[in-house]
Amino acid sequence: MSRNSQSSGRRQFLKQSVALSGLLGAPGVLRAANRHKQLNVAAVGVNGMGWSDLNNIGTHDGVHFAGFCDIDSSRFDKADAAYPGVKHWADYREMFDQLGTGFDAVIVSTPDHMHAPVAMAAMKMGKHVYCQKPLTHTVWEARQLNQMAAKAGVITQMGNQIHSAKEYRLGVRLIQDGAIGKVQAVHSWVGVQGRQYCQRTDRPAAAEVPAGVNWDLWLGAAQERPFAADVYHPFKWRDWQDFGSGALGDFGCHILDPVFTALGIRHPISIHAENSGTTSEVWPGPETVTWKFRGTKYTTGPIEVVWRDGGLKPPAELAGMPADRQLPAAGSLFIGEAGTMVLPHVGMPQLYPADRFADYKLPEVAGASHWHAWVDAVLAGQKTTDGFDYAGPLTETVQLGNVAARLPGMTIEWNAESFRTNLPAADRLLTKSYRGGFEVPGV
């Protein structure tokens, strides 16, 4: 099918698509030497964030869709309407095999537990990858994808699209410009909790699999269990340890992203979690996770980053805000030598105390389309700022927090070089077992 046919279908849905897609940002600009190039893209997962990702990437003039894959045949409607004539598959392995050299890159927008199997298979074929956040389901997988991307020489990007937003870029700039001096501590938080959506702690009774859903392929790498209605697919898989990564996994790669970028931190040296208790099935309710990092040129020395979810927030007085102001529902608080910065989740940074910064002139910072930035980088043969070399360590940190959440009250000491902790129980949680046919090979 010609790309013109896809473009025609896309134009018919453009207004609706932009309304649904969230942060679109500025369009990507191809380098003149690459304007003739076309990126043939396959998409794995075409609804929810899958639809947002493929449609935002599809608005780039250099993109042609080579194939769509989803385990639920009812989920193709929007993608088919906007990009007519693209062939369907239920099994990503069959799509990759049959397309072969007919695709250059893949979008991975599946539940967390399938990110690494799909992305690894694509990179081993030399394909470029755009993968939803969190990059992986385990700490070990994040390390492997990082190493495989480097070995394969492919262009990668994690789908924490707010990385490219003006608000986050401005927050990073203010910290690195020294607006509040060197940073002493950071507090980050979100309102949702680890068992936000399913509202249960045990497995439900089995139910009949709906027509059009391939439950075996949905399970993929996860161990077998029966289907249950309105519990796993769609969306509520986030709460289950076998499939999702809880509130920390869902929001940590967004909210902690500007913290990582601004401070230049990478691997924590210790992790400690406190929560209301966990089970072997679902992620905990309200929790606090504390990471300690070595100091950087933007910090006063070794620094603690504290995460809270489930309605927990840091004490508002730490921010030095006026009495009539409240901390946002989600975001980060940077405590510096010369003031504080509150960075709401997808909101403009706020500097305190207000009188000290009354005449402070904010620098000009532009946002961009996160999706187009990846396409432009692939076509130009350049790295992205959110490639797996960056997203890998960020995801390792987030998933180390989830390891600690399953061992509340214990302090985990992390040696990133040897890939070991001080606790055998924590070491066992760095990876997981895979069903046959969906393994993630080591690099």
C-alpha positions as CSV (number, residue, x, y, z in Angstrom):
1,M,0.0,0.0,0.0
2,S,1.3,3.5,-0.8
3,R,2.2,6.0,1.9
4,N,-0.1,8.5,0.1
5,S,-3.0,6.2,0.9
6,Q,-2.0,6.1,4.6
7,S,-1.6,9.9,4.6
8,S,-5.0,10.4,3.1
9,G,-6.6,8.3,5.8
10,R,-4.6,10.1,8.4
11,R,-5.7,13.5,7.4
12,Q,-9.3,12.6,7.8
13,F,-8.7,11.8,11.5
14,L,-6.1,14.5,12.3
15,K,-8.2,16.9,14.3
16,Q,-9.7,14.1,16.4
17,S,-6.3,12.4,16.8
18,V,-4.5,15.5,18.1
19,A,-7.3,16.0,20.6
20,L,-6.8,12.4,21.9
21,S,-3.1,12.2,21.7
22,G,-2.1,14.5,24.6
23,L,1.3,16.3,24.3
24,L,1.9,16.5,20.6
25,G,4.5,19.2,20.7
26,A,6.2,20.8,17.8
27,P,6.6,18.8,14.6
28,G,10.0,17.2,13.9
29,V,12.1,18.7,11.2
30,L,14.1,16.4,8.9
31,R,17.6,17.3,7.9
32,A,17.6,18.3,4.2
33,A,19.8,15.4,3.2
34,N,17.2,12.9,4.7
35,R,14.0,14.3,3.3
36,H,13.8,11.5,0.7
37,K,14.0,8.8,3.3
38,Q,11.1,6.8,4.6
39,L,11.0,4.9,7.9
40,N,8.9,1.7,7.7
41,V,7.5,1.1,11.2
42,A,5.7,-1.8,12.8
43,A,3.6,-1.3,15.9
44,V,3.1,-3.8,18.7
45,G,0.0,-2.8,20.7
46,V,-2.4,-0.4,18.9
47,N,-4.8,0.8,21.5
48,G,-4.5,3.0,24.6
49,M,-0.9,4.3,24.7
50,G,-0.3,2.1,21.6
51,W,-2.7,4.2,19.7
52,S,-1.3,7.5,21.0
53,D,2.3,6.4,20.1
54,L,1.6,5.1,16.6
55,N,-0.6,8.0,15.7
56,N,1.8,10.6,16.9
57,I,4.6,8.9,15.2
58,G,2.4,8.5,12.1
59,T,1.9,12.3,11.8
60,H,5.6,12.5,10.8
61,D,5.9,12.7,7.0
62,G,8.8,10.3,6.9
63,V,6.8,7.4,8.5
64,H,5.1,4.5,6.7
65,F,3.4,1.8,8.7
66,A,4.4,-1.7,7.6
67,G,2.4,-3.8,10.1
68,F,0.1,-3.6,13.2
69,C,0.1,-6.3,15.9
70,D,-2.3,-6.7,18.8
71,I,-3.5,-9.8,20.7
72,D,-7.1,-8.3,20.7
73,S,-8.6,-8.1,17.2
74,S,-11.2,-5.6,18.5
75,R,-8.5,-3.0,19.1
76,F,-7.5,-2.3,15.5
77,D,-10.5,0.0,14.6
78,K,-8.8,3.4,15.2
79,A,-5.5,2.4,13.6
80,D,-7.3,0.9,10.6
81,A,-9.4,4.0,10.1
82,A,-6.5,6.4,10.3
83,Y,-4.0,4.2,8.4
84,P,-6.0,1.9,6.1
85,G,-4.6,-1.2,4.5
86,V,-1.9,-2.0,7.0
87,K,-1.7,-5.8,7.6
88,H,-2.6,-7.2,11.0
89,W,-0.9,-9.9,13.2
90,A,-1.7,-11.2,16.7
91,D,1.8,-12.5,17.3
92,Y,4.7,-10.1,17.1
93,R,7.2,-12.9,16.4
94,E,5.2,-13.9,13.2
95,M,5.0,-10.2,12.2
96,F,8.8,-9.7,12.6
97,D,9.5,-12.9,10.7
98,Q,7.1,-12.3,7.8
99,L,8.0,-8.6,7.4
100,G,11.8,-9.3,7.6
101,T,13.6,-6.5,5.8
102,G,10.2,-4.8,5.1
103,F,10.4,-2.8,8.3
104,D,13.1,-0.6,9.9
105,A,11.7,0.1,13.3
106,V,9.1,-0.9,15.9
107,I,6.9,0.8,18.5
108,V,6.5,-1.3,21.6
109,S,3.3,-0.4,23.5
110,T,2.4,-3.5,25.4
111,P,1.9,-4.3,29.1
112,D,5.2,-3.9,30.9
113,H,6.0,-7.6,31.1
114,M,6.3,-7.8,27.3
115,H,8.4,-4.7,26.7
116,A,11.7,-6.6,26.9
117,P,10.8,-9.7,24.9
118,V,9.5,-7.6,22.0
119,A,12.2,-4.9,22.1
120,M,15.0,-7.4,22.4
121,A,13.7,-9.5,19.4
122,A,13.5,-6.3,17.3
123,M,17.0,-5.1,18.2
124,K,18.5,-8.5,17.5
125,M,17.2,-8.0,14.0
126,G,18.8,-4.6,13.8
127,K,15.6,-2.6,14.2
128,H,15.2,0.8,15.8
129,V,12.9,0.8,18.9
130,Y,10.5,3.2,20.5
131,C,9.4,1.5,23.8
132,Q,6.8,2.6,26.3
133,K,7.7,3.4,29.9
134,P,8.9,1.8,32.1
135,L,11.4,0.5,29.6
136,T,11.3,-3.0,31.2
137,H,9.6,-5.1,33.9
138,T,12.8,-6.0,35.8
139,V,16.1,-4.5,36.6
140,W,18.0,-7.2,34.7
141,E,15.9,-6.6,31.5
142,A,16.8,-2.8,31.6
143,R,20.5,-3.6,31.7
144,Q,20.1,-6.1,28.8
145,L,18.2,-3.7,26.6
146,N,20.7,-1.0,27.3
147,Q,23.6,-3.3,26.3
148,M,21.8,-4.7,23.2
149,A,21.0,-1.2,21.9
150,A,24.7,-0.3,22.0
151,K,25.7,-3.6,20.5
152,A,23.2,-3.4,17.6
153,G,23.9,0.2,17.0
154,V,20.2,1.0,16.7
155,I,18.4,4.3,17.6
156,T,16.2,3.9,20.6
157,Q,13.8,6.0,22.8
158,M,11.6,5.3,25.8
159,G,8.1,6.6,25.6
160,N,8.1,8.9,28.6
161,Q,6.9,11.7,26.3
162,I,7.0,14.4,28.9
163,H,10.8,14.2,28.7
164,S,10.5,16.5,25.7
165,A,7.9,18.9,27.2
166,K,8.7,22.5,27.7
167,E,7.8,22.3,31.4
168,Y,10.3,19.6,32.2
169,R,13.0,21.0,30.0
170,L,12.7,24.4,31.8
171,G,12.9,22.7,35.2
172,V,16.1,20.9,34.2
173,R,17.5,24.1,32.9
174,L,16.8,26.0,36.1
175,I,18.5,23.4,38.3
176,Q,21.5,23.2,36.0
177,D,21.7,27.0,35.8
178,G,22.0,27.1,39.6
179,A,18.7,29.0,40.2
180,I,18.3,27.5,43.6
181,G,22.0,26.7,44.2
182,K,23.3,23.1,44.5
183,V,20.6,20.6,45.4
184,Q,20.5,19.0,48.8
185,A,17.5,16.6,48.5
186,V,14.6,15.8,46.2
187,H,11.1,14.6,47.0
188,S,8.8,13.2,44.3
189,W,5.2,12.0,44.5
190,V,2.0,10.9,42.8
191,G,-1.5,10.5,44.0
192,V,-2.2,7.0,42.7
193,Q,-1.1,3.8,44.5
194,G,0.1,0.4,43.4
195,R,-3.2,-1.3,43.6
196,Q,-5.2,1.6,42.3
197,Y,-7.2,0.0,39.5
198,C,-8.0,-3.7,40.3
199,Q,-8.9,-3.0,43.9
200,R,-8.1,-6.5,45.1
201,T,-5.1,-8.5,46.4
202,D,-5.9,-12.0,45.2
203,R,-6.6,-13.8,41.9
204,P,-10.2,-13.9,40.8
205,A,-12.2,-16.8,39.5
206,A,-11.6,-17.8,35.9
207,A,-13.9,-16.5,33.1
208,E,-14.4,-17.1,29.5
209,V,-11.9,-15.4,27.2
210,P,-13.7,-12.9,25.0
211,A,-13.9,-13.5,21.3
212,G,-11.0,-12.0,19.4
213,V,-8.6,-12.0,22.5
214,N,-5.6,-14.4,22.3
215,W,-5.1,-14.9,26.0
216,D,-2.0,-17.1,25.5
217,L,-0.2,-14.3,23.6
218,W,-1.4,-11.7,26.1
219,L,0.3,-13.7,28.8
220,G,3.4,-14.0,26.7
221,A,6.4,-14.2,29.0
222,A,4.3,-14.4,32.2
223,Q,3.4,-17.7,33.8
224,E,0.1,-19.2,32.9
225,R,-3.1,-18.2,34.7
226,P,-6.7,-18.2,33.6
227,F,-8.4,-15.1,32.1
228,A,-10.6,-13.0,34.4
229,A,-13.0,-10.3,33.2
230,D,-12.2,-6.7,34.0
231,V,-9.1,-7.6,36.0
232,Y,-6.1,-7.8,33.7
233,H,-6.9,-6.8,30.1
234,P,-7.3,-4.0,29.3
235,F,-5.5,-1.5,31.6
236,K,-5.8,-3.0,35.1
237,W,-2.7,-5.2,34.5
238,R,-0.7,-2.3,36.0
239,D,-1.5,-3.4,39.5
240,W,-0.3,-7.0,39.1
241,Q,3.3,-7.9,39.8
242,D,3.4,-10.5,37.0
243,F,2.4,-7.9,34.4
244,G,2.8,-4.3,35.6
245,S,5.0,-2.2,37.8
246,G,2.6,-0.4,40.1
247,A,2.4,3.3,40.7
248,L,6.2,3.7,40.9
249,G,6.6,1.9,37.5
250,D,3.7,3.7,35.9
251,F,4.7,7.3,37.0
252,G,8.4,7.0,38.1
253,C,9.8,7.2,34.6
254,H,7.8,10.4,34.1
255,I,8.3,12.2,37.4
256,L,11.8,11.1,38.2
257,D,13.0,11.8,34.7
258,P,13.7,15.5,35.2
259,V,15.3,14.7,38.5
260,F,17.7,12.3,36.7
261,T,18.4,14.7,33.9
262,A,18.8,17.8,36.0
263,L,21.1,16.2,38.6
264,G,23.0,13.9,36.3
265,I,22.5,11.0,38.6
266,R,22.4,7.4,37.3
267,H,22.8,4.4,39.6
268,P,21.7,4.5,43.3
269,I,23.9,3.0,46.0
270,S,21.1,2.1,48.4
271,I,17.3,1.7,48.3
272,H,14.8,1.5,51.2
273,A,11.0,1.2,51.1
274,E,8.2,1.4,53.6
275,N,4.6,0.5,52.8
276,S,1.4,-0.8,54.2
277,G,2.3,-4.3,53.2
278,T,2.4,-6.3,50.0
279,T,1.4,-9.6,48.6
280,S,2.9,-11.9,46.0
281,E,0.2,-10.8,43.5
282,V,-0.3,-7.0,43.5
283,W,1.8,-4.0,44.2
284,P,1.5,-2.3,47.6
285,G,-0.8,0.5,48.6
286,P,0.7,3.9,49.7
287,E,4.5,3.6,49.9
288,T,7.7,5.6,50.4
289,V,10.9,4.7,48.6
290,T,14.2,6.3,49.3
291,W,17.2,6.1,47.0
292,K,20.7,7.3,47.9
293,F,23.0,8.5,45.0
294,R,26.6,9.6,44.8
295,G,26.9,13.4,44.5
296,T,27.2,15.2,41.2
297,K,28.3,18.7,40.3
298,Y,24.7,19.8,40.7
299,T,24.4,18.5,44.3
300,T,25.9,19.5,47.7
301,G,27.2,15.9,48.1
302,P,25.6,12.4,48.2
303,I,21.9,13.0,47.8
304,E,18.6,11.3,48.7
305,V,15.6,11.1,46.4
306,V,12.4,10.2,48.2
307,W,9.3,8.8,46.3
308,R,5.8,8.8,47.8
309,D,2.6,7.5,46.3
310,G,-1.0,6.7,47.3
311,G,-1.7,10.2,48.5
312,L,1.5,10.7,50.5
313,K,3.3,13.9,50.0
314,P,6.4,15.6,51.6
315,P,5.6,18.2,54.3
316,A,4.6,21.4,52.4
317,E,6.8,23.6,54.7
318,L,9.8,22.0,53.0
319,A,9.0,24.0,49.9
320,G,8.8,27.4,51.5
321,M,5.6,28.1,49.7
322,P,3.1,30.9,50.8
323,A,0.5,29.6,53.2
324,D,-2.3,29.8,50.6
325,R,-0.4,27.5,48.2
326,Q,-0.4,23.7,48.2
327,L,1.8,21.1,46.6
328,P,0.5,19.8,43.3
329,A,-1.1,16.4,43.1
330,A,2.0,15.0,41.5
331,G,5.5,16.3,40.9
332,S,8.9,16.9,42.5
333,L,10.3,19.3,45.1
334,F,14.0,20.2,44.7
335,I,15.6,21.6,47.9
336,G,18.6,23.8,47.1
337,E,21.1,25.9,49.0
338,A,19.4,29.1,47.8
339,G,15.8,28.2,47.5
340,T,13.4,25.5,46.3
341,M,11.8,24.5,43.1
342,V,8.4,22.7,42.8
343,L,8.0,21.0,39.5
344,P,4.4,19.8,39.0
345,H,3.9,16.8,36.8
346,V,3.4,18.5,33.4
347,G,3.4,21.9,34.9
348,M,5.6,25.0,34.9
349,P,8.3,25.1,37.6
350,Q,7.8,27.3,40.7
351,L,10.6,28.9,42.6
352,Y,10.5,29.7,46.3
353,P,10.6,31.8,48.4
354,A,8.5,33.9,46.1
355,D,10.0,37.3,47.1
356,R,13.6,36.0,46.4
357,F,12.6,35.1,42.9
358,A,10.2,37.9,42.2
359,D,12.5,39.5,39.5
360,Y,14.0,36.2,38.3
361,K,13.8,36.0,34.5
362,L,13.0,32.5,33.3
363,P,15.1,31.4,30.3
364,E,13.5,30.6,27.0
365,V,13.1,26.9,26.6
366,A,11.2,25.1,23.8
367,G,9.3,21.8,23.9
368,A,9.2,19.3,21.1
369,S,7.4,16.2,19.9
370,H,9.0,13.3,21.7
371,W,7.7,10.9,19.0
372,H,9.0,13.0,16.0
373,A,12.4,13.4,17.8
374,W,12.8,9.7,17.6
375,V,11.9,9.5,13.9
376,D,14.2,12.4,13.1
377,A,17.1,10.8,15.0
378,V,16.6,7.5,13.2
379,L,16.5,9.2,9.8
380,A,19.6,11.3,10.6
381,G,21.5,8.4,12.2
382,Q,21.8,10.3,15.5
383,K,21.2,9.4,19.2
384,T,18.2,10.6,21.1
385,T,18.4,12.2,24.6
386,D,16.1,9.5,25.9
387,G,17.7,6.4,24.4
388,F,18.2,3.2,26.3
389,D,21.6,4.3,27.5
390,Y,19.7,6.9,29.6
391,A,16.3,5.1,30.0
392,G,18.0,1.9,31.0
393,P,19.6,3.3,34.2
394,L,16.4,5.3,34.9
395,T,14.3,2.2,34.7
396,E,16.8,0.2,36.7
397,T,16.4,2.7,39.5
398,V,12.6,2.6,39.3
399,Q,12.5,-1.2,39.3
400,L,15.0,-1.3,42.2
401,G,12.4,0.7,44.1
402,N,9.9,-2.0,43.3
403,V,12.4,-4.7,44.5
404,A,12.6,-2.7,47.8
405,A,8.8,-2.4,47.9
406,R,8.6,-6.2,48.0
407,L,11.1,-6.2,50.9
408,P,9.7,-3.4,53.0
409,G,11.9,-2.2,55.9
410,M,15.1,-3.7,54.5
411,T,17.9,-1.5,53.2
412,I,19.3,-2.7,49.9
413,E,22.8,-1.8,49.0
414,W,23.3,-1.8,45.2
415,N,26.5,-2.5,43.3
416,A,25.7,-1.5,39.7
417,E,29.0,-2.8,38.3
418,S,28.7,-6.3,39.7
419,F,24.9,-6.3,39.4
420,R,24.4,-7.5,43.0
421,T,22.9,-6.4,46.2
422,N,23.7,-7.2,49.8
423,L,20.5,-9.3,50.2
424,P,20.0,-12.7,48.5
425,A,16.2,-12.0,48.6
426,A,16.7,-8.8,46.6
427,D,19.1,-10.5,44.1
428,R,16.4,-13.0,43.3
429,L,13.9,-10.2,42.4
430,L,16.3,-8.5,39.9
431,T,15.0,-10.9,37.2
432,K,12.2,-13.4,36.6
433,S,11.4,-16.6,34.8
434,Y,9.9,-16.7,31.3
435,R,7.6,-19.0,29.5
436,G,9.1,-20.8,26.6
437,G,9.1,-18.8,23.4
438,F,9.2,-15.4,25.1
439,E,12.6,-15.5,26.8
440,V,14.9,-12.4,26.9
441,P,18.4,-13.6,26.1
442,G,21.3,-12.1,27.9
443,V,23.7,-9.9,25.9
